Amino acid sequence: MATANARLLKAVVIGGTGATGKCLLGELITSPTFDEVVSIGRREATVSDRYNTSEVLGKLQHQIVDFDLEKFTVESAKSIFEGKDVVFCCLGTTRAAARQQPGNTAENFRRIDLHLVVRSAEIAKAAGVPHFSLVSSSGSNANSWFLYLKTKGEAENGVEALGLERATLWKPGLLERGGVKRFGEKFFGIFFTALPVWDLAVAMRFEAEQFAYKRADLPKCSRYENREIRAFKSEAQEQANENASENEVKEESKPDVATEEEKEPKEES
C-alpha cells in the first residue's frame, strides 16, 4: 500500500478479457495505490465480479486496438504506454482458438503468444515504462518440442533480451479460472491443486508495488512459479491485515466530538 506521501501508480493491462486479466483489472482498480488503469484489447474488458468496483470504475480506461502486427507498432501505440509505471501482459490463446483463424494453426498461436507479447514489451520500453510483467507458464522452454511450452519460453527470452529496467515472468502451473475451465485443466485438476487466477492477480499487483516503491532489491528479471506466487499472495494478505488493524486503531483513537446539543447543560426538573 502507498504511504501518505507516495505517488499513485498508473498501469496498462494487455489481455484484460481473459480470466487472469479480469481479476487483475479488479485487483488494480480496487487498490488504493493505483489511480489509473488502461485496458488495451480488441474489445472492452469487463472486471471479474469477485470485486466491488462500483466506486472505482472511474480509474479504468479502455483503448481498443488492432493487434495486427503491422498496425500494433511502437509508432501507433507508444502514446498509450507513456507515463505508466507498469505494463501487465496477460495475452494468450489456445490451439483450438488458433485453429479457427485463417492460416496455419501453429503460426496463429505464435503470433499472439510470442510476437504480440514481445511487441508489447518493445512498445513499453520505447515509451519509458520501467516494468513489464508477463503471465507465462510453468515448464516453458524455448528448446521444447511442444509448441505451447516452446512458444512461452521464446516469449520469456524475447522479453528478457530487451533489457528493461525490470521484467517479471510469472510461470504458474495449473490454473483455477472459476467457472471457465480448459480441457487440460479439468483433467489435471483431478491430480493437482490448481492456483486460483485471483491469487495470481494479487501477487502481480503486490510485486509491482514492491518494485515501484523500491521496497525490495529486485534484479532486472525474475521468474516466479507457484511457490513464489503463493508467497507473494500471503505477504500481500498480511500487509492488508496490518493496514486494516492500523486504520482501526486510528479510528478508535479519534476524540469524540460532542454536538452543540450534547454540550448544552440539561435543565433539572
N, C-alpha and C positions, 0 to 999 in steps of 0.2 A: 504494500500500500504506500502511496505517496506521502511524504512528510508534509508538514504545513507549508514549507517553502519550496517544495519540489514542483517542477513544471509538470503539466499533464502531458500525456503521450498521445501520438497520432499513429494510426496503423492502416495498412492496406491488407485486405484478405482476398486472395485469389482462389476461386473454387469454393465459395461460400454456400453453394447449393447442395453440397453433399452432406452426409451425416456428421462428419467431423467439423466441416465448415460451419454448419448451422449452430452447433454447440459453441464453437469458437466465437462466432458473432455475438451470441448471447453472453458469453463469458466476458468479452471485451466491453460491450456497451453497458453492462451492469457493474463493471469495475470502476471505482472512483478514480483510478489512475489514468484512464483513457477518456479523452473528451471528443475524439473524432475517429471514426472507423469508416473506411471506404471499401465497399464490396465491389470487386471487379468480376464481371462474368457476362455470359451471353444473355442472361435474364436476371431480373431482380431476385435476390436471395431472401429467404424467409428464416427468421430466427427460430431455433428449437423452442417448443412450448414448455420445456423444462424451466425456462427463465421468465421472470416477471419483468417485462420490458415496457410497460405502459408509460412510465415516466421518463424513459431514457432513449426512446426510439429516435429522438431528435439528433442523437450522436451519429446515427447510421446514415451513410450516403451510398447511393448506387451509381455505378458507372457501367453502362452497357457497352461492351466492346466486341469486336470481331476477332476471334482467336486465330484467324488465318495468319500463318507465319509471315506472309508478305505484307499484312496490314498491322499486325501487332508488333510494332517495332519501337526502338528507342525514340525515334522522332515522333511517333504518333502517341506514345503513352507516357513519356518521361514526365510531363507536367502533372499527371495524376499521382505519381510517386514522390514528387518533390516535397520537401518539408516533413516527411514522415519519419518516424523513429524505427519502425519495423515493418517488414513485409512478411506476411504469413502465406505460404503456398500450400493449399490442400488439393491441388489438381490431381486427378486420377480417373481412369476409366477402367473398363473390363474388356476381356476378349470378346464377350458377347456383344457389348455395345459397339466395339470397333468393327465387328463383323457386319453390322447393319449399315455401316457407312460405305460409300463407293470406294473401290480400290482395294489394295492389299490390306488384309486384316492386321498383320504384324506392323506394317508401316503406319496404319491409322493409330494403333496403340502407342507406338513410339513417338508419334507426332505430339500427343498430349503428355504422356508420362515422362518423356525425355526432352524433346525440343522446346515445347512450351514452358516447361519448368526452367530450363537453362535460360531461355529468352527472358523470362520474368526476372531471374536473378541478374541478368545483364542490364535490364532496364533499371532495376533497383540500384545497382552500382553506379550507373551513369547519372542517376538522379541524386546521388549522395546519401542514399539510405544506409545507415551503418549496420543494420542487422537483417539477415534473411533467414527465415525459419521454415523449414520444409518437412512435410509429412512424407516419409518414405516407407520402408518396410523392413521387418526383421528378415535376415537371410539374404538381403540384397548383395549382389556381387557382379561386377562388370564382366567377370570371366565365366559366369554361369551359363549352362546350356539351356536354361529355362528362360523364355522370353521375359516373363514378369520380373524375375529376380535380376536378370542381366540389365534390363532397362532401368530399373530402380537404382542399381549400382552405378550405371553410367551417368544417371542424373545427379546422384550424390557427388561423383567425381567431378562432373562438369561445374557444379555449383562451388565446390571447394577450390577448384582451379582458378576461379575468378579472383580470389584473394580479397574477398570482402572483409570489412573490419570484424565482422562476426557472422558465422554461418552455423546454424543449429540444424542437425539432421535427425529427425525423430524416426525411430525404427521399431514401431510397435509390432507385436505378433498378431495373434487372433484378436479381432475387434468385436465388441458388443455394440451394435448400432441401434438398439431398441427394437422397434418393430420391423426394421429393414435388415434382412439377412441375405448374404450371398450364399450360393450353394456350398462352397468350401467352408464357410463359417458355420453353417448348420451342421455339416458333417464333423468337422474337427472340434466343434463345441461339445461334442459328446465326450471327448477325451481330454480337452484342455480348458483352463479357465480363461475366458476372454477378458480383455481390457476394455472397459467402457469408453466410448468416444468422448463422453463428457469429462472423464478423468484426464484424458489426453489433452482436452481443451484447457483445463485448469493448469496443467503442467506447462503448456505452451505460453499461456498468459503470464504465469508466475515467473518463468525463466526469462521472458522478455523484460519484465520489470527488474529482475536481478541485474541484467546487463545494462539496461538504460540508466538505472540509478547507481551503477557501479558498486553493488553490494557484494559482489563476488569477483575474484580474479579469474576470468574465463579466457581460454585460448581462442585463437581465431576460428577454429572449427571444432565442434563437438558432435559426437554421435551418441544418442541415448536410446536404450532398449527398455523393455518393460520394467525392469527393476528400478532403473533410474527415473522412469516416468512416474511410477508409483511413489517414489521418494519425494519427487517434486510436489506431487499432489498432496502428500501427507504434510510436507513443510508448509504448503500454502494454507492448508486447513488449520494448522497450528497457529500460523500468523493471523488468520481470520478470527480465531477464537481469542487470541491475545488482544486484538484490536477491539473486539466486541466487549471484552472484560474492561479494558481501559475506558471505553465510552460509557459503560455502566457506572464506573467509579466517578467519572466526571459529572454524570447526571446526578448521582447521589450527593456529590459534594457541593452542588449549587445551592446557595442560600434560598430559603423560601421567601418569596416576595408577597407580602400581605397586600390585599386590596385596600383601597381607601375605606371601604365599608367595614373591613375587619379591623382597621386601625382605630376607628371611632369607638370611644368607650360606650358600653351599653348602659342605658339608664336603669337604675334599680327600681323595681316595682314596689 
